Amino acid sequence: MNEKTIRITRRYAELAFVGLATAFLLAFVFSQAARGPAGLPGVVVYGFAAGFGLEYVSSVWTGRAARRQLSRQLSR
């Protein structure tokens, strides 16, 4: 594999890992919320962490889409 392919593969692997970790945190938030008031600290802590994961995935995803669109416009 060439250098570009390895770099792209690493980026998508990183995005997949953060996406999976965020999904796990969101599931944990919902399970803590089902406990009622006793689960409130877990909802706050894990919800905060999941929020960072969602923000990261969103920014990376839109950044890649913007770069892809820009490269298509430049290649015309």
ROSE-4610 file (N, C-alpha, C; in Angstrom, 1 decimal, always signed):
// ROSE-4610
residu = [M/M/M/N/N/N/E/E/E/K/K/K/T/T/T/I/I/I/R/R/R/I/I/I/T/T/T/R/R/R/R/R/R/Y/Y/Y/A/A/A/E/E/E/L/L/L/A/A/A/F/F/F/V/V/V/G/G/G/L/L/L/A/A/A/T/T/T/A/A/A/F/F/F/L/L/L/L/L/L/A/A/A/F/F/F/V/V/V/F/F/F/S/S/S/Q/Q/Q/A/A/A/A/A/A/R/R/R/G/G/G/P/P/P/A/A/A/G/G/G/L/L/L/P/P/P/G/G/G/V/V/V/V/V/V/V/V/V/Y/Y/Y/G/G/G/F/F/F/A/A/A/A/A/A/G/G/G/F/F/F/G/G/G/L/L/L/E/E/E/Y/Y/Y/V/V/V/S/S/S/S/S/S/V/V/V/W/W/W/T/T/T/G/G/G/R/R/R/A/A/A/A/A/A/R/R/R/R/R/R/Q/Q/Q/L/L/L/S/S/S/R/R/R/Q/Q/Q/L/L/L/S/S/S/R/R/R]
num = [1/1/1/2/2/2/3/3/3/4/4/4/5/5/5/6/6/6/7/7/7/8/8/8/9/9/9/10/10/10/11/11/11/12/12/12/13/13/13/14/14/14/15/15/15/16/16/16/17/17/17/18/18/18/19/19/19/20/20/20/21/21/21/22/22/22/23/23/23/24/24/24/25/25/25/26/26/26/27/27/27/28/28/28/29/29/29/30/30/30/31/31/31/32/32/32/33/33/33/34/34/34/35/35/35/36/36/36/37/37/37/38/38/38/39/39/39/40/40/40/41/41/41/42/42/42/43/43/43/44/44/44/45/45/45/46/46/46/47/47/47/48/48/48/49/49/49/50/50/50/51/51/51/52/52/52/53/53/53/54/54/54/55/55/55/56/56/56/57/57/57/58/58/58/59/59/59/60/60/60/61/61/61/62/62/62/63/63/63/64/64/64/65/65/65/66/66/66/67/67/67/68/68/68/69/69/69/70/70/70/71/71/71/72/72/72/73/73/73/74/74/74/75/75/75/76/76/76]
x = [+0.8/+0.0/+0.9/+0.4/+1.2/+0.8/+1.5/+1.4/+0.0/-0.6/-1.9/-3.0/-2.9/-3.9/-3.8/-2.6/-2.4/-3.0/-2.7/-3.2/-4.8/-5.4/-6.8/-7.4/-6.8/-7.3/-7.2/-6.1/-6.0/-7.1/-7.4/-8.4/-9.8/-10.1/-11.4/-11.5/-10.4/-10.3/-10.5/-9.9/-10.1/-11.5/-12.1/-13.5/-14.4/-14.2/-15.0/-14.8/-13.6/-13.4/-14.1/-14.0/-14.6/-16.2/-16.6/-18.1/-18.6/-17.9/-18.3/-18.2/-17.2/-17.1/-18.2/-18.5/-19.6/-21.0/-21.2/-22.4/-22.5/-21.4/-21.4/-21.7/-21.1/-21.4/-22.9/-23.5/-24.9/-25.8/-25.4/-26.2/-26.1/-24.9/-24.7/-25.5/-25.6/-26.4/-27.9/-28.4/-29.8/-30.0/-29.0/-29.2/-29.2/-28.4/-28.3/-29.6/-30.1/-31.4/-32.5/-32.5/-33.6/-33.6/-32.5/-32.4/-33.1/-33.5/-34.2/-33.2/-33.6/-32.8/-31.4/-31.4/-30.1/-29.1/-29.5/-28.6/-28.2/-28.7/-28.4/-26.9/-26.0/-24.6/-24.0/-24.4/-24.0/-24.4/-25.7/-26.2/-25.4/-25.1/-24.3/-22.9/-22.2/-20.8/-20.7/-21.4/-21.3/-22.0/-23.0/-23.6/-22.6/-21.8/-20.8/-19.8/-19.3/-18.3/-18.9/-20.1/-20.7/-20.9/-21.2/-21.3/-20.0/-18.9/-17.6/-17.4/-17.8/-17.6/-18.5/-19.7/-20.6/-20.1/-19.6/-19.0/-17.8/-16.9/-15.7/-16.2/-17.1/-17.5/-18.2/-19.0/-19.6/-18.6/-17.7/-16.7/-15.8/-15.4/-14.5/-15.3/-16.6/-17.4/-17.6/-18.0/-18.3/-17.0/-15.9/-14.6/-14.2/-14.4/-14.0/-14.9/-16.2/-17.1/-16.7/-16.4/-16.0/-14.7/-13.7/-12.5/-12.7/-13.6/-13.9/-14.6/-15.5/-16.2/-15.2/-14.3/-13.3/-12.4/-11.9/-11.1/-11.8/-13.1/-13.8/-13.9/-14.1/-14.2/-12.9/-11.8/-10.5/-10.1/-10.6/-10.2/-10.9/-11.9/-12.7/-12.0]
y = [-1.2/+0.0/+1.2/+2.2/+3.5/+4.3/+5.4/+6.3/+6.9/+7.3/+8.0/+7.0/+5.8/+4.7/+4.4/+4.4/+4.1/+5.3/+6.5/+7.7/+7.7/+7.4/+7.4/+6.3/+5.2/+4.0/+4.4/+5.0/+5.4/+6.4/+7.3/+8.3/+7.7/+6.8/+6.1/+5.2/+4.5/+3.7/+4.5/+5.7/+6.6/+7.0/+7.4/+7.9/+6.7/+5.5/+4.4/+4.1/+4.2/+3.9/+4.9/+6.2/+7.3/+7.1/+6.8/+6.6/+5.4/+4.3/+3.2/+3.5/+4.2/+4.6/+5.6/+6.5/+7.4/+6.7/+5.7/+4.9/+4.2/+3.6/+2.9/+3.9/+5.1/+6.1/+6.5/+6.7/+7.0/+5.9/+4.7/+3.5/+3.5/+3.8/+3.9/+5.0/+6.1/+7.3/+6.8/+6.2/+5.7/+4.7/+3.8/+2.8/+3.5/+4.5/+5.2/+6.0/+6.6/+7.3/+6.4/+5.2/+4.2/+3.9/+4.2/+4.0/+5.0/+6.1/+7.2/+8.1/+8.8/+9.8/+9.2/+7.9/+7.4/+7.4/+7.4/+7.4/+8.7/+9.8/+11.2/+11.5/+11.1/+11.4/+10.7/+9.5/+8.8/+9.4/+9.9/+10.6/+11.9/+12.6/+13.9/+13.6/+12.7/+12.4/+11.8/+10.7/+10.0/+10.8/+11.6/+12.4/+13.5/+14.0/+15.0/+14.4/+13.2/+12.6/+12.2/+11.8/+11.4/+12.7/+13.8/+15.1/+15.5/+15.2/+15.5/+14.5/+13.3/+12.3/+12.7/+13.1/+13.5/+14.7/+15.7/+16.9/+16.5/+15.6/+15.2/+14.5/+13.6/+12.9/+13.8/+14.7/+15.7/+16.6/+17.1/+18.0/+17.3/+16.1/+15.3/+15.0/+14.5/+14.1/+15.3/+16.4/+17.6/+18.2/+18.1/+18.5/+17.7/+16.4/+15.5/+15.7/+16.0/+16.2/+17.5/+18.6/+19.8/+19.7/+18.9/+18.7/+17.9/+17.0/+16.2/+17.0/+17.9/+18.8/+19.8/+20.3/+21.2/+20.6/+19.4/+18.7/+18.4/+18.1/+17.9/+19.2/+20.3/+21.6/+21.9/+21.7/+22.0/+21.1/+19.9/+19.0/+19.2/+20.1/+20.4/+21.4]
z = [+0.0/+0.0/+0.0/-0.7/-0.7/+0.5/+0.7/+1.9/+2.0/+0.8/+0.9/+1.3/+0.9/+1.2/+2.7/+3.3/+4.7/+5.5/+5.1/+5.8/+5.8/+4.6/+4.5/+5.4/+5.4/+6.2/+7.7/+8.1/+9.5/+9.9/+9.1/+9.4/+9.5/+8.6/+8.7/+9.9/+10.2/+11.4/+12.7/+12.7/+13.9/+14.0/+12.9/+12.9/+13.3/+12.9/+13.3/+14.7/+15.3/+16.7/+17.6/+17.2/+18.0/+17.9/+16.7/+16.5/+17.4/+17.4/+18.3/+19.8/+20.2/+21.6/+21.9/+21.0/+21.3/+21.4/+20.5/+20.6/+21.9/+22.3/+23.6/+24.8/+24.7/+25.8/+25.7/+24.6/+24.5/+25.0/+24.7/+25.3/+26.8/+27.3/+28.7/+29.4/+28.7/+29.2/+29.3/+28.3/+28.3/+29.4/+29.6/+30.7/+32.1/+32.2/+33.5/+33.7/+32.6/+32.7/+33.1/+32.7/+33.1/+34.6/+35.3/+36.7/+37.5/+36.8/+37.5/+38.2/+39.3/+39.9/+40.4/+40.7/+41.1/+40.0/+38.7/+37.6/+37.1/+37.8/+37.3/+37.2/+38.2/+38.0/+36.7/+36.5/+35.3/+34.0/+34.0/+32.8/+32.5/+33.6/+33.4/+32.9/+33.5/+33.2/+31.8/+31.6/+30.3/+29.2/+29.5/+28.5/+28.0/+29.0/+28.7/+27.7/+28.1/+27.2/+25.9/+25.8/+24.5/+23.7/+24.3/+23.6/+22.9/+23.5/+22.9/+21.7/+21.9/+20.8/+19.6/+19.9/+18.8/+18.1/+18.8/+18.2/+17.3/+17.8/+17.0/+15.7/+15.8/+14.7/+13.7/+14.1/+13.3/+12.6/+13.3/+12.7/+11.7/+12.0/+11.1/+9.8/+10.0/+8.9/+7.9/+8.5/+7.6/+7.0/+7.7/+7.2/+6.0/+6.1/+5.0/+3.8/+4.0/+2.9/+2.2/+3.0/+2.4/+1.6/+2.1/+1.4/+0.1/+0.2/-1.0/-2.1/-1.6/-2.6/-3.2/-2.4/-2.9/-3.9/-3.6/-4.5/-5.9/-5.8/-7.0/-7.8/-7.2/-7.9/-8.5/-7.8/-8.3/-9.5/-9.5/-10.6/-11.9/-11.9/-13.1/-14.0]
